[in-house]
Amino acid sequence: MSEALTSRLLPKHFSLIQAIAELGQLSLAADRLAISQPAASRMLSEIERFADTPVFVRNPKGMEPTAVGRALARRARNLLEEIREASREVDAIKRGLSGSVRVGAVTGGAVGYLVPAIQALKAEAAGADIHIDVASSGALINDLVAGQVDFILGRIPAGIDARHFDILNARIEVVDLLVHQSHPLANASNLSFADLVHFSWVMQAPGAPVRQAVESIFIEAGAPIPSNIVNTTSLLVMIAMLASSNAIAPMSSEVSDLLCRQTTGAGLTCLNIDRPIIVDPYHLITVKDKRLTPMAGRLRDLLQVQLEMRAP
């Protein structure tokens, strides 16, 4: 493309070229750009005058791009997307939606609420630099107090003074028991916890909220707590053990929904048990009086929306 042509063609010209190339009709292209057909015709004549060659030819089926027209249409798509991306970036900067944000969450909260909030933020500010730490609530609180994360979705551990934090939007965590589809109990209904005792288990270490909830439900059911347990915080390790054995793994309902219903190929399923397993609520937690960056504040607002939309 000659320097003279590049200095004369404007974004509106490229928009018309792209619209005609895609729609094949000048009238339809004019409608897309919200201009009159005579105005579109004049603009096309202007483009062809600048290019000093036909850009489209008319035939019984509509308008067909010439070799030059195809080259301009191909460039138009890239150019117009760059312009749109620049506009989004400028708008994000003007609204403070630029820079980075680091947030921590427990696994269920991250999957169920934080991921949709991040997707919403990325739709507004594609260049946002987002860091997610998934860990236990104890580790998350320590990071929050140390200023290593902007806010967390987690619990206040025992021994921590809750008065130092702003705490919003409590959400209970329901636990499902996952097994491989080939597990002997995979298709059973209304299983008692006595039915589960003698299988191997893979779950978080003693003291973790999910582990405590599982142990409490065995005690409540009058069944002995399983003794054959592999302790891990790694979701990948849990999945690997489920895939290769008859182990049982407790996971939040948000994670089990992702593994058993939203994805294919994992080969996992939830056991049908006779009573629910409920974990203490987790919350959206920020250090009291801490001033968040606009980016962090926007992500927190979007997370609150997700929590309120899906309130029980």
N, C-alpha and C positions, 0 to 999 in steps of 0.2 A: 504494500500500500504506500503510495507516494506521500512525501511530506506535505505537499499541497493538499492532498485529499484528507489526510489525518487532521490538518489544521482547520478544515472546513466542515467535516462531518461532526454532528453533535449527538448527544445521547438520544434525542428525539428521533433522529434519522435512523439510528441503529434499532430503536424500538419498533419503528415502522418496518424496517427490513426483516426483523425477526418475526413480526406478526404476519406479514405477507407470506414469508417462507413457511410458516407453520400452518396457516389457515388457507392459503391458496387463493384468497379472494380479497380484493382491495376494500370492498365494503365491509367484510368481516373484520379486517385489520383496523379499519377506521372505528368500528364499534368498540373493539377491544381498547383502543387508545382514547376513546371518548372524544373523537374529533369528527368533523363532517367528511363525507367522501370527497367533495371537491378539495378540501384542505389536504387530505391524504394524497390526492392525485398531484396537487402542486408540490407537496413535499417530495414525492417520488421523482417528479421531473427535476427537482433541485438536486437530489442525490445523483441522478444519472448525468446531470450537467457537471457536477463536481467530479464524477468518476470518468466522464468523457466516454461512456460506453453504456449500453443497456444493462440493467441490473436484473430485470424480469422480462419475460416474453409472455404475451397473452396467447392462449390456445383454447380450444373448446372446453377444456376441463377447468380453466381458471388461469392462474398466473404461475409460471414456472421460472425458478431462478436460473440465470445464466451461470457460466463458470465464475464470473466476477460476483454475481449475486450469492452463489453458494459460499464463496470465500468470505464475503461480508457477513452473511447470516451466521456462519460458524464463529467468526470473531465477535459478532453481536451478542451471542449467548454468554460468552466469557466476560465481555466488557460490562454488560448490563448486570451480571451477577456480582462483579467486582464493585460496581457503583452501589448496588443494593447493600452489599456487605459493608462498604465504607459508610453508608448512611446509618446502618445499624450500629456500627462501631462508634461513630460520632455521637449518635443519640445516647448510647450507653455511657460514654464519657461525660456527656452533659448532665446525665442523671446520676452520675457517680457509680454507674455499674461497670467499673473496670477495675483491674487489679486482681488480687487473689483472696480466697477465703478458705479457712481450714475448719472443718467441723468433725466432731466425733460422735459415734452412735453405737448402741448395742446392735447386734445383728438383725433382730426382727424390726427394730425401728428404722435401721438403714434401708432394708429391703422394702418395707411397707410404706414408709412415709418420706424418707430423705431422697431416695432415687426419683420419685415423681416431682419433688420440689426442685431438684437439680435440673431435671429436664425442662421444667418451666422457666428456670433462670437462664438456661442455655438458649431457649427460644428468644429471650430478650437480649441476652449478651453472650453471643457465641464465643467471644474471646475470653470469657471469665476463666480464671485459673483456679480450679476447685480441687481441694485435697480432702479426702475422706479417711478418717481413722476408725476402724471397727475394733472394739476392744471391750473389756469388762468395764463395769461402771466405776470400779475403784481406780483403774488406770485412766479412765476418761476424766474423772474429777481431778485427779492429780495434774493431768495435762491442762485442764481448764484453769485451775488455780495458778499454774506456772505460766499461763499466757500462751501456751503452745497451740491452743484451739480457740476459736471465737465463741463457740457455744457447743453444747452436746445434747444428745437425746439419750438419756440414761437415768440411773437411779442415784439417790443420795445414800452412800454406804453408811453403815453404822459407825459412830464415832466422829462423823463430819457434821459441823454446825451448819444446818440448813439456812440459818439467818444471813449467811454471806452470799446467798444466791437469789436470783429471781427464778421462780419455778412455775411453769405453766403447763396446761394441757396434759393431765394425767391420762395414760393409756394402759389398760391392763394387757398382759401378754398371755395368750392362750398357747399351750404347748401341744403339739401333735407328736405321736410316736411313729417314726418312719422305719420301714423295713424294705428289703428288696421284694419285688413282686413274686419271687420264687419262695419266699419265706413260708414255713408251714402254717403260720397264722394269718397270712395275707388276706385270705378270703373269709375269715371267721368273723362272727358278729358278736357284739356285746361282751367282749373279753373282760374277764376280771383280772385284777392285778396279780392274783395268785397264779394265773395262767402264764404270766410273763417272767416269773422269778428265775427260772432255770436257763434262760437264754443269756447269751453274752450281750453286754451293753457297751456303747461308746458315747461318752458325754463329757461335759465340763467337769473340772475338779471339784472336790468337796468345798462347799461354801458359795459356789456360784448360784445365782438365783434360780436358774432352770433346774440345776441339780437338787437344790433344796426343795423345790416344788415337787419334783419326782419322788424324792425320798419321803416327803410328807404324805403324798397320796398313797404310797405303799403302807405307811404306818396307819393312816386313816382307814385303809381297806383291811387292816389286820393281816397283811401279808409281809413276809420278811423282805428286807431290802436286798436287791440283787448283789451278789458278791463278785461276779465275773465282769469287771468293768475296765475298760481302757479309757484313760483320762486324756482329753485333748481339747484345745480351743479352736482347732483347725476344722473348718467346714469341709475342706477337701479331704482331709483324713477320714472324717465321718462318712462322707459319700463313698470313699474307696472301700472302707470296711463294710458298709452296707452292701456294696456291689459284690463283695467276695466272701460273704459269710451270712450266717443267720442272725447277725447282731441287730439290736434295736437301738435307735438313736432318737432322743427327744430334741425337737426343734420348734421354734416359734411357728405359729400358723402362717405368718407371712413368708417364711423361708420354705415351709412345706408346700405352700401353694405354688411358689415359684418352681420347686423341684418336681412336684407331682402333677400339676395341672397346667402351668403355663409353658413348660418346656417338654420336649419329647426326647426319648432316648436314655433318660436317666434310669428308667426301670424301677422307680421307687413308688411306694404307696403308703398310705396312712393306716395304721391299725384302728379297728373299730372297738373302742374301749367303753366300759360301762359308766365311767364318770369323767368329768373334765379335769384337766390339769391347768391351774391358773397360777401365774407368777405375779408377784407384787408389781404395781404400776411403774412405768418409767415416764419421765417428764422431759420437757424442753427446758434446759437449764442454762442460765447465763450468770456470770459474776455480777453481783449487784452493783449498779451505777457504772458499769463498764460501758464506754462509748464504742459502739461497733462502727466499722467502716460502712459506707453506703452499700457496698457489695455484700458484706456479711449481714447487714440489716435487712437487705432485700431477700436474701436466702432464708433468713429466719422468718420473715413475713410469709413467704411462700410455703415454708414448712408448717407454720401455724394454720394456714389455709387447708393443707392436706390433713392435718390432725383434726381440724374442726369438721371438714367434709365427711370424714370417715369415723366420726365419733360413734360409739356403741349406743 
